[in-house]
Amino acid sequence: MTRLRVGLIGTGPWATQTHAPVLAAHPDAALSGIWGRRPKAAAELAAAHATTAYEDLDELFAASDAIAFAVPPDAQAPLAERAAAAGCHLLLDKPVATSPEAARRLTAAVDRAGVASVVFFTLRFAPPMADWLADRAEEGPWFTARADWYGSFFAADGTGAFDSPWRADKGGLWDVGPHALSVLTAVLGEVTAVTAAPGPEDAVHLILRHAGGASSTATLTLRAPAAAEGLVLEFRGERGAAAPAGWGASGWGDSTDAFRSAVDALVQAAEGGKRHPCDVHFGSRVTDILAEAERQVAARQDSELQAQESTQAP
């Protein structure tokens, strides 16, 4: 079998620590080249993995069968449209975009080109978690579930573990929200309705209805106090309560193993296999849900502000 030539767009921490090393070592893929908005960084990363740094995106597309993305979502969507139009399969990061319109344009471009797509929802590909979710889906039906991400990504002074302006701007809803939706829908089915309310800092509380009749909740934040940091995932139904043992430990969410599995999935899809459940269509639906939640949060905050101003008026 000829290895799938996969180009990489991005030179940040995810690209350097996960994407490039996995693609360079994958038995069924070949790292065909790297493009980044910082040419020097692209050249350094390419040299570290014995591949080519491209300054022209079209040249990278021509040298590749597929493109992997490690860039902010609103940069990813238009670049991925171009890659699809050039006939390249897509290994996308989550969220695929933060605008429903951009996500739909990307989905349409993928459908027009007839290329395969996989979106890297980490926990849907990490082998222990993926298997655990599949087992829970087989055990259903479930009555309700919760998926809470109490992240402490940002320090009190606003600095983060690494420079990520889009996370600072969009908060936990858009960064860890896709993880919550990916695990909840894997077991409970498609989300049919969402209700959202703001919490402290960037925290957002979601109530979700699912196609099978179950409901779920999620609390999402990147700015929790360090002592409050943690993850909660549980499903409740006729069998009782189910939660993954060791949830939050590296064995349940190792990004390297998960990304390797995502590459496996893209190789299979590119060879003519069936669409992966985490394809661009699912990624676009996640964007729709999060955008609606964001709209509701903004409306509630505006209403609260107006109420405060009216009570303070002379």
N, C-alpha and C positions, 0 to 999 in steps of 0.2 A: 504494500500500500504506500502511495506517495504521501509524504507528510504534508499537512495543511500549512501553507505559508501564512503566518500571522504577523501583520505589522502592528506596532504599538504607538498610540498617540498619547503622550503625557510623559513627564519627567519628574513628577513630584514623589512624595514618600511612598504612596501605593505602587506607583510604577517601578520605583527602584527596589522596594523591599519585597514585593509580591509578583506583580505582573511580569516584569522582564525576567527574573530568575526562573519562574515556572515555565514561561514560554520557551526559554532557551534550553531547558532540560527535558521538556515534555517529549515522550517517545513518538507521538503522532503529530507533533507540530514543529515548525521551524520558525524562529524569530527572524522575520524577513527584513526588519528595519525599524527605525524609531524616528518619530517626528515630535517636536515640542515647540512651544512658543518661545523657549529660550534655546537658541541653537547650540550654545556652549554646553548646556546641560544635556541636550540630546546627544551631542558628540561624545561626552564623557560616559553616558550610560551605554551607548552603542559600543564603545571601545571595551567596556567592562564585560560585554557579552558577545564579542566578536561578530558584530553585525554592522549594518550601515546606518549612518545618520542622514536623514533626508531633509533638505530645506524646502523642497517642493512636494506638497501633499500628493499631487497627481502622480508623481514618480513613485511615492510609497504605495499608492493604490495599485499602480501597474505592476509592482513587484510582489504583490500580496494576493492571497486568496480570501483573506479575512482581516479584519481590523479589530483590535482590542483597545478599549478606551479607559484612561485613568485621568480624567479631567473633570472640572466642575460641570454639573448637569446642563447649565444653560450654554456652555461652550460645546458640550458633547452633542446635543441634538442637531445643530446645523452641520457639524463636521460628519456626523453619522449619516445624515441625508446624502452628503456628497459621496461618502464611501459606498453606500448602497447603490447610488446611481452609477458608480464605477464598476458595479458587479461584485463588490466585496461582501462576504458574510460579516455579521456584527456580533462582537462580544462586548456588551454594554455594561456600564456601571449603573447602580441605582442612586437616586431616581433617574429615569431616562431624560427627564426635563422637569422644570418646576412650573411650566405653563402648559395647560391642556392643549392649547392650539399647537405649540411646538411638538408635543408628544404625538398628536394626531398627524401632523405633517410627516414626522419621522416614520410612523407606522404606515402611512400611505406610500412613502418612498420605498420601504421594505417590500410591501406587497407588490408594487409596480415592478420592482427589479427581480422579484422572485428569489431573494436571497434568504438564508437562514439567519435567525437571531436568537441570542441567549442573553438574558440580563442577570448580572452577578448579584443575586440576593444571597449573601454569604451563608445564612443558616439553611437555605434550601439545598445547598450543595455540600456543606460540611458533613462528611459521611455519618458520624454518630447521630447528629440532629436530623438529617434527612431521613434516616431509617426510622428514628423515633416518631417523627411526624407521620410517616407512611403507616406505621403500626397504629397510631391513634386514629387516623382516618378510617382504617379498616374496622376499628372497634366501635365506631359511632352507632347511633346518633348521640351527640353531646347536647347538653342543656345550655351551657354558657361557658365562657372562657375569659381569661384576662392575660394581657401581655404588657408588662410595664418595664420601661427603660429609664432608670434613674442614673443618667450619666453625669459625670463631673468633669467634662471635657475642658471647661474654661475655669481658670482661677478667678479669685475675687477681683483682680485688676483687669480682667478681660482677656488675658493671654491664654493661649491654648497649647496643647501638646505639640502641634506643628501649625504652621501658618495656613489657615483655611478660611479665607474671608467669606465664602458662601455659607459655611456652617455657622459662622458668627452672625450672619445676616438672617438666615432662614431658620436656625434653631433646631431643637429636637424633633419637631413635627416632620421636617423634611429629611433629616439625617437618619434618625432611628425609627421614624414612622414607617418607612418601607420595610424594615425588618419585622416590626410588629404585624403589619398587614400580610407579609409573606408567610409567617408561621400560622396566623389565625385562619387565613383562607385555605391553606394547605389541608386543614382538618375540618373546618366548618363550612367551606364553600364560599362562593362569591359574595362580596359585600353588596347589599341592595340599598342601604341607607346609612347615613352617618350623622351624628349630632356631636358638635364640638363646643368646648368651653375653655376659656383661658384659666391658667393657674398662675402661681408666682413666677417671676422671671420669664423664661421662655416656655414654661410647662404648658402642655395642652392635654386635656382630658377628652377622650373619644368614647362614644357609645355607638356600637356597630350592630346592624341587623344583617343576617346572612341568609342566603337563598334557601337553605334547609330549614329555616325557622329558628335557629339558635341566635343568641345575642352574645356580644363580647364587649369588653372594655379595654382601653389602653391609656396609660399615662406616659407621656414622652417628654424628656427634658435632657439638655446637655449641661444645665447649670444648677444641678442639685448640690447641696453641701457635700463635701467630700465624705463625711461620715454617713451620709444617707445614700451613697452610691450603691447600686445593685440592680439586679434583674429578677423579674417574676414572670413565670409562664405556667399556667395551669388550665386544665380542662375539667369540667364537672358534668357528670351525667349519671345514667343508671348504674354504671360500673363504679361510681364513686368519683374521687378526684385523681387526676394524673398530672404529675410534674416530672420533668426530666431530672434524673439524679445527676448531681454535680453541675447543675445549670449555672452558667457563668464561668465555669472552668475552661481552660484552653482547649480541652478535648471536645467541647461542644461547639466551638466556633473558631477553629484554627483557620486563618485566612489562606494560608498556603495550600493546605489540603483542599479547602473549599474551592479555591480558584483552579486548582488542578482538575477537580471534578467538573467545573464549569467549562474548561477547555475540552474535556472529554465529551461533554454534551454538545458543544458546538461542532466538534469533528463529526459526531454521529449525525447531527442535523444537516451539516453541509454535504454529507454523503448521500442524502436523500431520505434520511430517517424522518419520523413524524415530528411535528412541531413540539418543542419542549414547553411544558406548562409555564415556565418563566421566560416567555419570549417577549418581543416588543409589545404585543397586544396586552399582555398582563402588565407590563411596565407602564403602558399608557393608562390602563385602568387605575393603577396605583396613583399615578399623577392626578387623575380626575378626583379621586377620593380625598387626597391630601389638599388639593386646591379648594375643594368645597369646604373642608374643615378649616382651612386658613381664612376663607371668606366669612364663615360663621364666627370665628374668633375675632376677626377685625370688627365685625358688626356689633358683637357683644361689647367689645372694648370701647367702641365709639358711643354706644348707648350708655354705658356706665359713665363715661367722661361727660356726656351731655347732662346726665342726671346730677352729677357732682357740681357742674357749673350752674345748673338751675337752682340748686339749694344754696349756693354761695352768692347768688345775685342779690343786690340790695333791694 
